[in-house]
Amino acid sequence: MAYALIVLMALLIAVGFAIDSSNVIYTRARLQNAADASALAGAALIPENNGSISASAKAAIVAEAQIFAQKNMTETDYGDVLLAVDVELGFWDTDGEFGAARTYYPKGSLPVSAMLNSVVTTTRRSSTNSNAQPMFLIGMVAADTLDISTSAIAIAPPPEAPGCLSAGFFALGTAEGGSTNELRDGWCIHGEEGVKFSSQNSIEGGPDADTQATISMSSPRSDYGDGGYDFGSDNEVVPEEYFDDGNWANNNLPDIVETATMSDYLNPSADFIFDITKPAGHSDHITAAQAMVGTLYADYPGGYPPGISTLIYSSDDVDIDYNFQNALIVSEKKIKIGSDVTMNNVFLLAMENVEIGSNVTIGSSTFCDSPDDSMNFILGAEMAKFGSDVEMFNLQVFAGDYVDWGSNNATVGAVSVFSAGSLKFGSDWDIRGCGGANLLLDYSNTPVSEPLRLVQ
């Protein structure tokens, strides 16, 4: 009789272990499904970033992850399997760019210049979450609950920001800005030989900003002129709502400086207008720009840019002091636009300089809010020069040697500029990325993003 009881007890314990083990395996599988789904859902919402995102963007990612966790394991049946603290953002290094391949870096330990591209979720049935897995028969002889957790990492490289070449200022030489400018909405500036700003410039960026500006150069640790930077005092990198608050204590422009060369921004399969292996100011750049003037003009008859109704070709200077639109103007010398002129959907090609007066509007002031198919294009084979109080929208500019602007350009939106020499703009500008200009010549390097997927 005693033997039979012992056998029965052994059988009950074995059955208990089998039942509880099966329940644990089943629960772990459900938790893994919930972790996978929540990580993928959260990663899909990662915005464009430079290593930080706004609090509202983070909250949206956490909320989405929790929704999908609960879709897989309802709170009614399983309790809260995914707490907000168990949703983490970080960087997944697929190819070992910053160390060992397939390495995860949490947000607090990101390598310099890494972006947030992944979400880690940890789903739990645990005492911490007040929903530990019940243990039935085993609970008679041991613990009556068990903590179970699983994790998943999903990668979704953030959507590419508007290409810097479609909303930025670029120079093979130095790029210099004045004082009290406001730069926002994903705008970029690159100077191969360095970038310089004077004082009290407000640049949108930082952990809580909706967009991040890009300031890049070839060798940030070098002197300005040799690839480094020269920043004056009281410049700030802050969310847009803090512009004009009178607080200049930030002074952290160096924090958003990136190391890059012009080749990083160019499509390697496209023949760029200039040979960037040659230094800024090289005479071949002007020659190349002059050749492009001829190429563009020769290609247009029978196939003008959209909406062109007027063609002017001159072997001499062209002077215009009236409002005009839908025009292609080519000069073997200079194109001079007077002051107080409005123009839109225009193409100005000059073998020497394009010179724009003051109080001029180029493009449509509604472009940032209501983009259209128009284009505005300026190519000064030697120089492109602009006066003060110039408003520019949806504009692409090329110059073989120098680009220069005055001050008080109150609104500049979706403007792309490339100088094969140096570039300089004055003070009191309001520059916006606006999603980028419609480019007549698009040399942008657009990397192929990795697909949304689980990596661990």
Secondary structure by P-SEA (a helix, b strand, c coil): caaaaaaaaaaaaaaaaaaaaaaaaaaaaaaaaaaaaaaaaaaaacccccccccaaaaaaaaaaaaaaaaaaccccccccccccccbbbbbbbccccccccccccccccccccccccbbbbbbbccccccccccccccccccccbbbbbbbbbbbbcccccccccccbbbbccbbbbbcbbbbccbbbbbbccbbbbccbbbbbbcccccbbbbbbccccccccccccccccccccccccccccccccccccccccbbbbccccccccccccccccccccccaaaaaaaaaaaaaaaaaccccccccccbbbbbccbbbbccccccbbbbbccbbbbbcbbbbcbbbbbbccbbbbbccccccccccccccccbbbbbbcccbbbbbcbbbbcbbbbbbccbbbbbcccccccbbbbbbccbbbbbcccccccccccccccccccccccccccccc
